[in-house]
């Protein structure tokens, strides 16, 4: 059985690229379409796929849900299943319109079929992340040849940011996958040699990708691809591709997929359009309303860290690609450069920044790197991997000192439990890069890329898994286990002065907010009966209960204790205290 892929064209290295001091040993013609052909190579490819799946999925259930995102995006679909309302997203039972519902729906479906577990909560980002690797392989194979396609998938599946975000429960990996579908459709639909049928099919796939990106995370799913196409036409001074974009039929398909939910939710919730389209898009981008302001160079730092272990290879790739002679027909390399550059600059200019925002550029960069690696000499690759081996060595020496990060919230014993994982991650990266350097120096580039990629994937997975050692501080999993004897179905539970995002998932029920709104302010504005606005009202309620529970932070607990609030501690961890009403 043969994996898909056919060669459209191979690009010889330009003289300028060969003279580049960062890539002093580029050679042409390429020497590496050969290693991945033949029956034995096909078995090797299937074995690599199997090993990659095992490593990719190994820690999905092991790690506890942590931080605000993982709690939020596990709870919204849980409440959908509990309430039966799959139209109006609700966080802790409160209307929550910040994001569209596609990932909520897929996660809720996973809960319905398999139950609510860590792995089902994380299934969608992990699945779309892995499908992104396969799609990158297919696109790279068709554009640059099978070897380039495989290299692109290996690079994408081993860099720090992409692998990390595929294993953390956010909406960004689903968005990235569908934007990659849109990118793939444009690249393959507009590629030189694509006939009318191929063009129409792939451009419509691109339109569908944009639509699914929109119902994954909002209008960014159409704004980014549309802006890149316009920018390409301006830079290339070629507007003829408009005829090949099938704008009318593409728009019909786009609206048929994306519009129904927006119409239905707006009818059911008339307040939705203003909040979603104005507050969550225009104001989020142009202001610091969500308190995510970072300096203009923020994403440069994220890129440097996120591209490990291919950082120096990326630098050489971008220089080589920018010096390549432009072609008269559709210029795949130019389009990939513009896709990466525009998205990077777009989010750098935003008043709201998070590391995952630039994730959609990584498949495009991987395609460029995959093509570049088919033309690189072994010694050039060895020199590019040498700093990454040094980074792994530095990690081995630095890991034991993480205990110096200890605070009252995260005590030293938690960091000590994390150290073995950190040492393992750094050691795997060091050994993998060292072996890859030796292989590269002997001009066995194909083997070096495979070794570096798989050890890179394993190193990132060990690094991600290490966070579970800090879960007593970052997750309510352990606290929820202590609460089980008290969690009768009719017992009121209050969250005072804060909202613990992961707790509703673990106790499988919502809580009543007290003196706290945060991201649920808009929903509470329209459903004020779902919260208690101040401590005085809360105390009146509290005293009327025969038995009730409340969770709060240490500072709020001390404040209420000084006010002689009637309560008794039943469980606590480093950041949360659970109390009950005093026995009558």
Backbone torsions as a table, in degrees:
resi	resn	phi	psi	omega
1	UNK	NA	136.0	-174.7
2	UNK	-111.8	138.6	175.0
3	UNK	-72.0	149.7	-176.6
4	UNK	-69.4	156.1	174.5
5	UNK	142.3	135.8	174.7
6	UNK	-141.3	154.7	-175.1
7	UNK	-83.8	123.5	171.7
8	UNK	-88.4	-46.6	179.2
9	UNK	-166.8	155.3	172.3
10	UNK	-116.5	138.4	-177.9
11	UNK	-104.2	119.8	175.5
12	UNK	-71.6	150.6	178.2
13	UNK	-67.8	136.1	178.7
14	UNK	-75.7	158.3	176.3
15	UNK	-58.2	-37.0	179.8
16	UNK	-63.7	-40.1	179.6
17	UNK	-67.0	-37.0	-179.8
18	UNK	-67.1	-27.1	-178.9
19	UNK	-86.4	-6.9	-175.7
20	UNK	-60.7	132.7	-178.2
21	UNK	-70.0	-22.5	178.0
22	UNK	-78.5	-21.0	-179.5
23	UNK	-131.2	66.6	-170.6
24	UNK	-71.6	-10.1	-173.3
25	UNK	-121.6	25.6	175.5
26	UNK	-60.0	141.4	179.2
27	UNK	-133.7	157.0	179.6
28	UNK	-145.5	140.8	5.4
29	UNK	-76.9	167.7	-179.0
30	UNK	-62.9	147.9	-176.7
31	UNK	-112.7	1.9	-168.1
32	UNK	-120.5	20.8	166.6
33	UNK	-72.9	-10.8	-171.1
34	UNK	-75.6	-40.3	-168.3
35	UNK	-62.4	-19.7	-174.5
36	UNK	-111.5	35.1	174.4
37	UNK	-120.9	159.5	-179.6
38	UNK	95.8	162.5	-174.8
39	UNK	-64.5	-41.0	-179.6
40	UNK	-64.4	-40.3	178.5
41	UNK	-64.9	-36.2	178.6
42	UNK	-62.3	-41.6	177.2
43	UNK	-63.6	-38.3	177.7
44	UNK	-63.0	-38.3	179.2
45	UNK	-65.6	-42.9	178.2
46	UNK	-66.1	-35.7	176.8
47	UNK	-65.5	-42.1	177.4
48	UNK	-60.8	-40.4	179.3
49	UNK	-61.9	-44.1	-179.8
50	UNK	-63.8	-45.7	179.5
51	UNK	-62.9	-40.2	179.8
52	UNK	-62.8	-41.4	179.5
53	UNK	-62.7	-42.8	-178.9
54	UNK	-62.6	-49.0	-179.5
55	UNK	-65.1	-39.7	-177.1
56	UNK	-61.2	-39.8	-173.2
57	UNK	-96.0	-3.5	-167.6
58	UNK	-60.0	-34.5	-172.0
59	UNK	-111.7	12.9	-175.9
60	UNK	-63.1	-37.3	-180.0
61	UNK	-91.2	-26.3	-172.2
62	UNK	-63.8	-43.9	-173.4
63	UNK	-80.2	139.2	174.8
64	UNK	-74.1	152.8	174.7
65	UNK	-64.3	136.0	-174.5
66	UNK	-138.7	162.0	173.7
67	UNK	62.4	176.9	-173.4
68	UNK	-71.6	-41.9	-175.6
69	UNK	-61.6	-46.5	-176.8
70	UNK	-65.5	-36.7	176.2
71	UNK	-67.1	-46.6	-177.5
72	UNK	-60.4	-49.9	-172.3
73	UNK	-83.9	-2.5	167.5
74	UNK	-94.0	-30.2	-176.5
75	UNK	-78.5	-39.8	-177.7
76	UNK	-58.9	-48.9	176.5
77	UNK	-67.9	-30.7	176.6
78	UNK	-61.3	-41.8	179.9
79	UNK	-70.2	-32.1	175.0
80	UNK	-58.6	-45.2	179.7
81	UNK	-65.2	-43.4	-177.7
82	UNK	-65.4	-44.0	-174.7
83	UNK	-85.1	-25.4	-174.5
84	UNK	81.1	1.7	179.3
85	UNK	-97.7	104.3	-178.7
86	UNK	-100.2	7.0	-179.4
87	UNK	-93.5	-48.9	-175.9
88	UNK	-102.4	108.1	178.1
89	UNK	-63.3	140.0	178.4
90	UNK	-136.2	133.8	174.9
91	UNK	-106.1	120.9	-176.0
92	UNK	56.5	32.0	179.4
93	UNK	81.2	4.7	-176.4
94	UNK	-110.7	136.6	-179.5
95	UNK	-50.1	133.1	-175.2
96	UNK	-140.5	104.4	-171.8
97	UNK	-109.6	19.2	-176.0
98	UNK	-69.2	-28.6	-176.3
99	UNK	-137.1	153.8	174.6
100	UNK	-69.8	175.4	-164.1
101	UNK	-101.9	1.9	-169.8
102	UNK	-56.5	-48.3	-179.7
103	UNK	-68.7	-34.1	175.6
104	UNK	-59.4	-43.8	-178.7
105	UNK	-63.8	-46.4	-177.5
106	UNK	-66.1	-37.8	178.7
107	UNK	-70.2	-41.4	176.9
108	UNK	-61.1	-39.7	177.3
109	UNK	-62.7	-39.9	177.1
110	UNK	-64.0	-38.9	176.2
111	UNK	-62.2	-42.6	-179.1
112	UNK	-61.8	-39.3	-175.3
113	UNK	-84.2	-44.8	-171.3
114	UNK	-112.0	-10.9	-175.4
115	UNK	95.6	164.9	-178.9
116	UNK	-86.5	104.3	179.2
117	UNK	-131.7	171.2	175.1
118	UNK	-58.8	-44.0	-174.2
119	UNK	-71.8	-33.6	177.1
120	UNK	-72.4	-32.6	176.1
121	UNK	-64.0	-36.4	-176.9
122	UNK	-95.7	2.5	-172.2
123	UNK	-60.4	-44.5	-173.9
124	UNK	-64.2	-50.7	177.2
125	UNK	-62.4	-37.3	179.2
126	UNK	-66.9	-42.5	-178.9
127	UNK	-67.5	-48.7	-179.4
128	UNK	-66.0	-33.6	176.2
129	UNK	-62.2	-43.7	-179.5
130	UNK	-71.4	-39.1	175.8
131	UNK	-61.5	-31.9	175.4
132	UNK	-61.6	-35.7	177.1
133	UNK	-65.5	-45.8	-179.5
134	UNK	-64.5	-40.0	178.7
135	UNK	-65.3	-39.6	177.5
136	UNK	-62.5	-39.2	176.5
137	UNK	-61.4	-46.1	-178.5
138	UNK	-63.5	-48.1	-178.1
139	UNK	-64.1	-46.9	179.4
140	UNK	-61.2	-38.5	179.3
141	UNK	-64.3	-41.2	-178.6
142	UNK	-72.2	-33.9	-176.8
143	UNK	-85.7	-42.8	-170.0
144	UNK	-121.9	-5.4	-176.6
145	UNK	110.6	156.7	-173.6
146	UNK	-61.5	-39.1	-179.4
147	UNK	-62.5	-44.9	178.2
148	UNK	-62.4	-39.9	178.6
149	UNK	-62.4	-43.1	178.3
150	UNK	-65.1	-44.6	177.6
151	UNK	-58.9	-42.1	-179.2
152	UNK	-61.7	-44.0	179.3
153	UNK	-65.2	-39.6	179.1
154	UNK	-65.4	-41.9	178.5
155	UNK	-63.3	-47.3	-179.0
156	UNK	-63.1	-37.7	-177.2
157	UNK	-81.9	10.0	179.8
158	UNK	-133.0	-4.5	179.9
159	UNK	-83.9	151.1	-166.1
160	UNK	-59.8	-50.1	-173.7
161	UNK	-68.7	-45.4	-177.2
162	UNK	-63.0	-49.7	-179.4
163	UNK	-64.1	-42.5	-179.8
164	UNK	-59.2	-47.2	-176.9
165	UNK	-71.7	-21.4	175.3
166	UNK	-73.2	-13.4	-176.7
167	UNK	-118.6	10.0	174.0
168	UNK	-118.3	135.1	-172.6
169	UNK	-77.6	91.6	170.3
170	UNK	-134.6	-179.6	179.0
171	UNK	-91.8	-5.1	-168.3
172	UNK	-72.8	-30.8	-179.4
173	UNK	-72.5	-38.3	175.3
174	UNK	-61.6	-44.1	175.8
175	UNK	-59.0	-45.8	-178.4
176	UNK	-61.4	-41.2	-179.9
177	UNK	-62.0	-47.3	-176.8
178	UNK	-72.0	-29.4	171.2
179	UNK	-68.1	-32.3	174.8
180	UNK	-67.8	-36.7	173.2
181	UNK	-60.2	-44.7	178.3
182	UNK	-62.1	-43.1	178.2
183	UNK	-62.6	-45.7	-179.8
184	UNK	-60.3	-43.0	179.6
185	UNK	-61.2	-40.2	179.0
186	UNK	-69.7	-44.0	-178.3
187	UNK	-63.8	-45.2	-175.9
188	UNK	-82.6	-29.0	178.5
189	UNK	-75.2	-30.2	-178.3
190	UNK	-102.1	-0.5	-176.2
191	UNK	-60.9	145.4	174.7
192	UNK	-57.1	134.8	179.5
193	UNK	93.3	-9.2	178.1
194	UNK	-73.5	122.1	179.6
195	UNK	-75.7	178.2	-174.8
196	UNK	-61.5	-41.2	-179.3
197	UNK	-66.4	-44.4	177.9
198	UNK	-63.0	-44.1	178.7
199	UNK	-58.3	-48.5	-177.2
200	UNK	-64.0	-43.5	-178.0
201	UNK	-62.1	-49.2	-174.8
202	UNK	-73.3	-33.7	177.1
203	UNK	-66.8	-36.0	176.1
204	UNK	-70.9	-33.8	173.1
205	UNK	-62.2	-39.8	177.2
206	UNK	-61.8	-43.4	178.7
207	UNK	-62.0	-40.7	177.6
208	UNK	-65.0	-39.3	177.1
209	UNK	-61.0	-42.5	177.7
210	UNK	-61.7	-43.1	-179.5
211	UNK	-63.0	-44.2	179.5
212	UNK	-69.2	-30.9	174.1
213	UNK	-65.3	-38.7	179.4
214	UNK	-64.2	-43.8	179.9
215	UNK	-84.6	5.7	169.5
216	UNK	-91.5	-42.9	-175.8
217	UNK	-148.7	5.3	173.6
218	UNK	116.3	-166.8	-171.4
219	UNK	-63.8	-15.2	178.3
220	UNK	-58.9	-24.4	-179.3
221	UNK	-66.7	-21.9	175.7
222	UNK	-110.0	-29.0	-178.5
223	UNK	-63.6	-46.2	-176.2
224	UNK	-66.2	-53.3	178.4
225	UNK	-60.5	-41.4	179.8
226	UNK	-61.6	-43.4	-179.6
227	UNK	-65.8	-38.0	179.8
228	UNK	-65.9	-41.1	178.1
229	UNK	-61.7	-46.0	178.5
230	UNK	-62.1	-44.0	179.5
231	UNK	-62.1	-40.8	178.3
232	UNK	-60.1	-45.9	-178.8
233	UNK	-63.1	-37.3	179.8
234	UNK	-69.5	-45.0	-179.1
235	UNK	-66.7	-43.6	-177.7
236	UNK	-80.5	-15.2	-174.5
237	UNK	55.0	45.2	-177.9
238	UNK	-135.4	102.7	-180.0
239	UNK	-99.7	6.5	-178.5
240	UNK	-68.7	-22.6	-177.8
241	UNK	-69.3	-13.4	176.2
242	UNK	-56.9	-35.4	-179.2
243	UNK	-67.8	-21.3	-176.3
244	UNK	-100.5	4.8	-178.6
245	UNK	-93.5	-8.3	177.7
246	UNK	48.0	57.1	-170.5
247	UNK	-61.0	-40.7	-176.2
248	UNK	-68.5	-54.7	-178.4
249	UNK	-66.5	-33.6	176.4
250	UNK	-64.6	-40.9	178.7
251	UNK	-65.5	-39.6	178.3
252	UNK	-62.2	-45.8	178.7
253	UNK	-63.2	-43.8	179.4
254	UNK	-57.6	-48.4	-177.9
255	UNK	-70.0	-35.5	179.5
256	UNK	-61.6	-33.2	-179.4
257	UNK	-85.6	-44.2	-168.9
258	UNK	-91.5	-30.1	-169.7
259	UNK	-75.9	-35.5	-171.8
260	UNK	-53.8	-45.0	-178.6
261	UNK	-66.0	-41.6	-179.5
262	UNK	-61.5	-38.9	178.2
263	UNK	-67.7	-47.6	-176.4
264	UNK	-64.7	-44.1	-177.9
265	UNK	-70.2	-30.1	177.4
266	UNK	-70.8	-35.4	176.7
267	UNK	-67.2	-42.5	-179.2
268	UNK	-74.7	-26.9	-177.1
269	UNK	-136.4	88.0	-174.9
270	UNK	-59.6	-19.6	179.8
271	UNK	-79.2	-9.9	-174.4
272	UNK	-62.9	-50.4	-171.2
273	UNK	-57.7	-45.2	-178.1
274	UNK	-63.5	-44.4	-178.1
275	UNK	-66.3	-46.9	-173.2
276	UNK	-71.5	-48.8	-172.4
277	UNK	-81.9	-33.6	-178.1
278	UNK	-92.9	-57.4	-175.7
279	UNK	-67.3	-47.6	-172.1
280	UNK	-84.6	-9.9	178.4
281	UNK	-116.2	-65.6	-176.5
282	UNK	-64.6	-51.4	-176.8
283	UNK	-70.3	-35.4	178.6
284	UNK	-63.1	-41.6	-177.2
285	UNK	-73.8	-40.2	-170.1
286	UNK	-93.5	-2.9	-177.2
287	UNK	-140.2	179.2	176.7
288	UNK	-104.8	34.1	-173.8
289	UNK	-59.8	-29.5	179.9
290	UNK	-96.4	11.0	175.6
291	UNK	55.9	45.0	177.5
292	UNK	-121.9	35.3	-179.1
293	UNK	-73.4	134.7	174.9
294	UNK	-138.9	156.2	-179.4
295	UNK	-65.1	166.4	-174.5
296	UNK	-60.5	-29.8	-176.6
297	UNK	-88.3	7.1	-175.3
298	UNK	-54.0	-46.0	-175.6
299	UNK	-76.6	-15.9	171.5
300	UNK	-64.5	-45.0	178.1
301	UNK	-62.7	-44.2	179.6
302	UNK	-61.5	-40.1	179.0
303	UNK	-63.8	-44.4	-179.6
304	UNK	-59.0	-46.6	-179.8
305	UNK	-73.3	-40.9	-173.4
306	UNK	-68.9	-25.3	-177.6
307	UNK	-88.1	-0.9	174.9
308	UNK	-57.8	131.3	9.4
309	UNK	-99.5	19.6	-174.5
310	UNK	-108.3	23.3	-174.0
311	UNK	-61.1	-50.6	-176.3
312	UNK	-74.1	-28.9	173.7
313	UNK	-66.4	-36.7	176.2
314	UNK	-62.0	-44.6	179.1
315	UNK	-58.1	-45.9	179.1
316	UNK	-65.9	-38.2	179.4
317	UNK	-62.1	-46.6	-177.7
318	UNK	-64.6	-39.4	177.9
319	UNK	-65.1	-44.8	179.5
320	UNK	-62.8	-44.5	-177.9
321	UNK	-67.1	-37.5	-178.9
322	UNK	-70.5	-23.7	179.9
323	UNK	-91.5	-4.4	-176.7
324	UNK	-71.1	141.4	178.2
325	UNK	-63.7	134.2	178.5
326	UNK	-72.7	150.7	-178.2
327	UNK	-110.0	159.1	-175.6
328	UNK	-72.9	-38.8	-178.9
329	UNK	-79.5	-167.5	179.7
330	UNK	-58.3	126.6	-173.3
331	UNK	-99.7	98.0	-177.2
332	UNK	-59.8	-44.9	-177.8
333	UNK	-63.3	-44.0	178.5
334	UNK	-62.1	-41.9	-179.4
335	UNK	-63.5	-41.8	178.3
336	UNK	-64.5	-39.7	177.4
337	UNK	-63.8	-43.3	-179.3
338	UNK	-68.6	-39.7	176.6
339	UNK	-57.0	-50.2	-178.2
340	UNK	-66.6	-47.4	-175.5
341	UNK	-66.6	-43.3	-178.1
342	UNK	-65.4	-46.6	-178.9
343	UNK	-62.4	-39.4	178.6
344	UNK	-62.2	-47.5	-178.7
345	UNK	-69.7	-39.1	-179.6
346	UNK	-56.0	-48.8	-178.3
347	UNK	-77.8	-27.2	175.4
348	UNK	-64.6	-30.8	-179.7
349	UNK	-82.0	-10.1	-176.3
350	UNK	-74.5	152.1	174.4
351	UNK	-80.8	-4.5	179.8
352	UNK	-126.8	122.9	-175.6
353	UNK	-134.8	133.8	168.6
354	UNK	-134.8	151.7	-176.0
355	UNK	-53.9	-36.4	-173.9
356	UNK	-75.1	-9.6	-176.2
357	UNK	-61.8	-31.9	-178.0
358	UNK	-91.4	8.3	-178.9
359	UNK	-55.3	-36.3	-177.9
360	UNK	-62.6	-12.9	179.3
361	UNK	-83.5	-15.0	-172.3
362	UNK	-68.4	-39.9	174.9
363	UNK	-60.3	-39.3	178.5
364	UNK	-64.5	-43.6	177.7
365	UNK	-63.7	-38.4	179.1
366	UNK	-62.9	-38.6	177.5
367	UNK	-63.5	-42.1	177.6
368	UNK	-63.8	-43.6	-179.9
369	UNK	-65.7	-41.6	179.8
370	UNK	-58.6	-43.5	177.0
371	UNK	-64.0	-43.6	-178.9
372	UNK	-61.5	-39.7	-176.4
373	UNK	-66.9	-19.8	177.2
374	UNK	-74.0	-12.3	-177.2
375	UNK	-115.9	-1.0	-174.5
376	UNK	-85.1	149.0	174.3
377	UNK	-85.5	161.5	-178.0
378	UNK	-62.5	-40.4	-176.5
379	UNK	-69.4	-33.4	176.5
380	UNK	-64.2	-44.0	178.8
381	UNK	-64.8	-39.8	178.7
382	UNK	-59.3	-43.2	179.5
383	UNK	-65.5	-33.6	179.3
384	UNK	-72.8	-28.8	-179.4
385	UNK	-86.6	-16.1	-177.5
386	UNK	-57.7	-46.2	177.6
387	UNK	-62.7	-29.2	178.9
388	UNK	-70.7	-35.4	174.1
389	UNK	-64.7	-40.3	176.8
390	UNK	-62.3	-37.4	177.6
391	UNK	-64.5	-41.5	175.9
392	UNK	-61.5	-41.2	178.3
393	UNK	-63.5	-41.7	177.7
394	UNK	-62.0	-37.4	178.4
395	UNK	-64.3	-37.7	178.2
396	UNK	-60.8	-42.1	-179.2
397	UNK	-75.9	-30.9	-174.7
398	UNK	-83.1	-27.3	-172.9
399	UNK	-53.0	-44.6	-178.2
400	UNK	-64.0	-16.6	-176.9
401	UNK	-89.7	4.1	179.9
402	UNK	-64.9	-20.8	178.5
403	UNK	-62.4	-20.5	178.2
404	UNK	-70.6	-9.9	176.3
405	UNK	-84.0	-1.3	-172.8
406	UNK	-59.9	142.6	175.3
407	UNK	-136.7	179.6	176.8
408	UNK	-63.8	-35.3	-179.7
409	UNK	-72.9	-38.3	179.9
410	UNK	-124.6	91.9	-175.8
411	UNK	-69.6	166.2	-173.7
412	UNK	-61.1	-33.3	-177.4
413	UNK	-63.9	-29.4	176.7
414	UNK	-69.6	-42.3	177.5
415	UNK	-65.1	-35.3	178.2
416	UNK	-63.8	-36.2	177.4
417	UNK	-68.6	-22.5	-179.7
418	UNK	-81.9	-24.8	-171.7
419	UNK	-55.8	-46.3	-179.3
420	UNK	-57.3	-38.2	178.5
421	UNK	-66.1	-42.1	179.7
422	UNK	-65.4	-41.7	177.0
423	UNK	-62.0	-42.8	178.6
424	UNK	-61.7	-42.6	179.2
425	UNK	-62.0	-48.4	-178.7
426	UNK	-65.2	-39.6	-178.9
427	UNK	-66.9	-40.6	178.3
428	UNK	-63.2	-42.5	179.0
429	UNK	-64.8	-43.6	179.0
430	UNK	-60.7	-49.4	-177.7
431	UNK	-66.1	-42.4	-180.0
432	UNK	-61.8	-46.3	179.6
433	UNK	-66.0	-37.6	180.0
434	UNK	-63.1	-46.3	178.9
435	UNK	-63.9	-42.1	179.7
436	UNK	-63.3	-37.1	178.3
437	UNK	-63.9	-44.2	179.4
438	UNK	-62.5	-45.2	179.2
439	UNK	-63.6	-42.2	179.4
440	UNK	-62.5	-43.5	-179.2
441	UNK	-60.1	-28.6	177.2
442	UNK	-90.0	11.2	176.8
443	UNK	67.8	26.0	174.8
444	UNK	-100.4	67.4	-172.2
445	UNK	-63.4	-43.6	-177.5
446	UNK	-57.9	-47.0	179.6
447	UNK	-64.8	-38.2	179.9
448	UNK	-63.3	-42.8	-179.9
449	UNK	-63.6	-42.8	-179.5
450	UNK	-64.1	-47.6	-179.1
451	UNK	-62.2	-47.6	-178.5
452	UNK	-62.3	-38.2	-177.8
453	UNK	-69.3	-46.7	-177.1
454	UNK	-70.9	-38.1	176.0
455	UNK	-70.9	-31.3	174.7
456	UNK	-63.6	-44.5	177.0
457	UNK	-60.8	-45.8	-179.9
458	UNK	-63.3	-40.3	-179.5
459	UNK	-64.1	-42.4	178.5
460	UNK	-65.6	-40.8	179.3
461	UNK	-63.6	-39.8	176.1
462	UNK	-64.9	-39.1	178.1
463	UNK	-63.5	-44.8	178.5
464	UNK	-63.5	-43.4	-178.8
465	UNK	-63.4	-29.7	-179.2
466	UNK	-59.8	-26.2	-178.1
467	UNK	-63.3	-24.5	-178.6
468	UNK	-63.5	-25.2	176.7
469	UNK	-62.8	-24.1	179.7
470	UNK	-94.0	5.5	-173.6
471	UNK	-61.4	-29.0	175.3
472	UNK	-58.9	-22.5	176.7
473	UNK	-97.4	-34.0	-172.6
474	UNK	-95.5	-9.0	-175.8
475	UNK	-137.3	155.2	176.1
476	UNK	-97.4	12.0	-178.2
477	UNK	-54.9	-50.0	-176.4
478	UNK	-68.4	-39.1	178.5
479	UNK	-65.6	-41.4	-179.2
480	UNK	-60.5	-34.8	178.4
481	UNK	-63.5	-36.3	178.4
482	UNK	-70.1	-22.8	-174.9
483	UNK	-87.1	-12.4	-173.2
484	UNK	-51.7	-41.2	-179.9
485	UNK	-63.2	-19.1	-176.2
486	UNK	-100.7	-7.7	-169.3
487	UNK	-89.5	65.1	172.0
488	UNK	-73.3	150.5	-174.6
489	UNK	-56.6	-33.9	-174.2
490	UNK	-98.6	8.5	-178.8
491	UNK	-79.6	123.2	176.5
492	UNK	-66.4	140.2	177.8
493	UNK	-127.8	127.7	-178.9
494	UNK	-114.9	146.6	173.8
495	UNK	-116.0	110.8	-167.4
496	UNK	-102.9	117.8	174.4
497	UNK	72.6	5.7	179.9
498	UNK	-167.3	173.0	175.3
499	UNK	-137.3	116.2	179.9
500	UNK	-84.2	104.3	-169.7
501	UNK	-60.3	-36.5	-174.9
502	UNK	-84.3	-13.5	-172.4
503	UNK	-66.7	-45.3	-179.6
504	UNK	-57.4	-35.3	178.3
505	UNK	-63.0	-42.1	-175.7
506	UNK	-78.3	-31.2	178.6
507	UNK	-94.8	-3.7	175.5
508	UNK	58.1	40.4	175.6
509	UNK	-164.5	164.0	179.9
510	UNK	-88.8	168.5	177.7
511	UNK	-125.6	159.2	175.8
512	UNK	-93.2	120.3	-179.7
513	UNK	-73.1	142.9	178.3
514	UNK	-128.8	122.7	175.3
515	UNK	54.3	40.2	-177.8
516	UNK	-161.1	133.5	178.0
517	UNK	-127.9	-58.7	179.8
518	UNK	53.1	-127.9	-174.8
519	UNK	-70.1	-9.8	178.7
520	UNK	-96.0	9.9	-177.2
521	UNK	-59.3	-43.2	-178.2
522	UNK	-64.0	-44.8	179.2
523	UNK	-63.6	-40.7	-179.9
524	UNK	-70.0	-27.3	175.5
525	UNK	-61.9	-34.0	-178.1
526	UNK	-96.0	-14.3	176.5
527	UNK	-135.5	66.7	-172.7
528	UNK	-65.8	-15.0	179.8
529	UNK	-74.3	-6.3	-175.0
530	UNK	-92.2	5.2	179.5
531	UNK	-145.5	170.9	175.5
532	UNK	-114.4	114.5	-168.6
533	UNK	-73.8	-20.7	-176.3
534	UNK	-148.1	165.1	-176.5
535	UNK	-67.3	-35.4	-178.9
536	UNK	-60.7	-46.8	177.5
537	UNK	-64.8	-37.8	178.9
538	UNK	-62.2	-42.9	-178.2
539	UNK	-62.3	-38.6	177.9
540	UNK	-62.2	-44.3	177.6
541	UNK	-62.9	-47.4	-175.3
542	UNK	-56.2	-44.3	-177.3
543	UNK	-69.8	-22.5	-179.9
544	UNK	-80.1	-20.2	-177.5
545	UNK	-77.4	138.6	169.5
546	UNK	-70.1	-38.3	178.1
547	UNK	-151.9	128.5	178.6
548	UNK	-152.1	160.6	-179.2
549	UNK	-121.8	154.1	175.7
550	UNK	-149.4	145.6	175.8
551	UNK	-119.1	143.3	-178.6
552	UNK	-158.2	166.3	175.1
553	UNK	-81.8	164.8	-179.2
554	UNK	-56.9	-39.2	-179.1
555	UNK	-64.4	-44.7	178.9
556	UNK	-65.8	-36.6	178.0
557	UNK	-62.6	-45.5	179.0
558	UNK	-62.3	-39.2	178.7
559	UNK	-61.5	-45.4	-179.9
560	UNK	-72.0	-32.8	178.8
561	UNK	-65.1	-41.3	177.2
562	UNK	-64.2	-30.3	178.1
563	UNK	-85.0	7.6	178.5
564	UNK	58.0	43.2	177.4
565	UNK	-70.3	134.4	-176.5
566	UNK	-76.7	102.8	-177.5
567	UNK	-156.8	161.1	-179.3
568	UNK	-138.7	130.0	-179.6
569	UNK	-70.0	132.8	174.7
570	UNK	-118.9	-19.6	178.4
571	UNK	-164.3	151.0	176.5
572	UNK	-157.9	159.0	169.3
573	UNK	-135.1	-161.5	-173.3
574	UNK	-70.4	-20.9	-175.5
575	UNK	-125.8	-6.1	-175.5
576	UNK	-138.7	147.9	176.0
577	UNK	-130.0	130.0	176.4
578	UNK	-105.2	132.1	-179.4
579	UNK	-127.3	163.0	175.1
580	UNK	-127.6	165.8	173.6
581	UNK	-65.7	152.3	177.5
582	UNK	-69.2	138.5	178.8
583	UNK	-60.7	138.7	178.4
584	UNK	-77.6	NA	NA
